[in-house]
Amino acid sequence: MTTSIELFSDMLRSLVALRKYVKIFYMTDLNELLQETSIITAFNSEPAGDFIALSSGNSIPLKRLVTVNGVYAPGHEDYESCLDCRL
């Protein structure tokens, strides 16, 4: 059975191949909600966890992602009401 985390990871890997700009909302270490529009250049699995690398030079851990192109990361669906005005 495929989990929602695996489906979300597969979507991110497909976005790497498409090389299109995507709108990303993510949380910082200080729990700030930030937005960035960039190209996902890589999906990396490391001992510390999975990361996406962006063309802007930023690297974001998957556990900090909230949405990618309007698709909510597993466990962050409750952010929908606060992002409605920002998407």
C-alpha positions in Angstrom: 0.0 0.0 0.0 1.3 3.4 -1.0 1.3 6.0 1.8 0.5 9.7 1.4 4.2 10.5 2.1 5.3 8.3 -0.7 2.8 9.8 -3.1 3.9 13.3 -2.1 7.6 12.3 -2.6 6.8 10.8 -6.0 5.1 14.1 -7.0 8.2 16.0 -6.0 10.4 13.7 -8.0 8.2 14.3 -11.1 8.5 18.0 -10.6 12.3 17.7 -10.7 12.0 16.1 -14.1 9.6 18.7 -15.4 11.9 21.6 -14.4 9.0 24.0 -14.0 8.6 26.9 -11.6 6.5 25.9 -8.6 5.1 27.9 -5.7 6.3 26.5 -2.4 5.2 27.3 1.2 7.4 26.0 4.0 8.2 26.5 7.6 11.6 27.8 8.9 13.4 26.7 12.0 11.6 29.6 13.8 8.2 28.4 12.6 7.9 31.3 10.1 5.7 30.5 7.1 7.7 31.5 3.9 6.8 31.4 0.3 9.2 30.9 -2.6 8.7 30.4 -6.4 11.5 28.3 -7.8 12.4 25.2 -9.8 13.0 22.0 -7.8 16.4 20.8 -9.1 16.8 17.7 -7.0 15.2 15.3 -4.5 17.9 14.2 -2.0 17.7 11.4 0.6 20.2 11.9 3.4 20.6 10.3 6.8 19.1 13.5 8.3 16.0 13.1 6.1 14.7 13.9 2.6 15.3 17.4 1.1 14.5 19.2 -2.1 17.1 21.5 -3.7 15.9 24.6 -5.4 17.3 26.6 -8.3 17.5 29.6 -5.9 20.1 27.7 -3.9 17.9 26.9 -1.0 17.5 23.4 0.4 14.2 22.5 2.2 13.6 19.4 4.3 10.4 17.6 3.3 9.2 17.7 6.9 9.1 21.6 6.6 7.1 21.7 3.4 3.5 22.9 3.7 2.4 23.1 0.1 3.9 22.7 -3.4 1.8 24.1 -6.2 -1.3 23.9 -3.9 -0.8 20.3 -2.9 -0.5 20.0 0.9 2.3 17.9 2.4 1.0 15.1 4.5 0.3 16.4 8.0 -0.1 20.0 6.9 -3.6 19.9 5.5 -4.8 22.0 8.5 -2.9 25.0 7.0 -5.5 25.4 4.3 -7.5 28.0 6.1 -4.5 30.3 6.8 -3.2 29.9 3.2 -6.5 30.5 1.4 -5.7 34.2 1.0 -2.1 33.6 0.0 -2.4 31.0 -2.8 
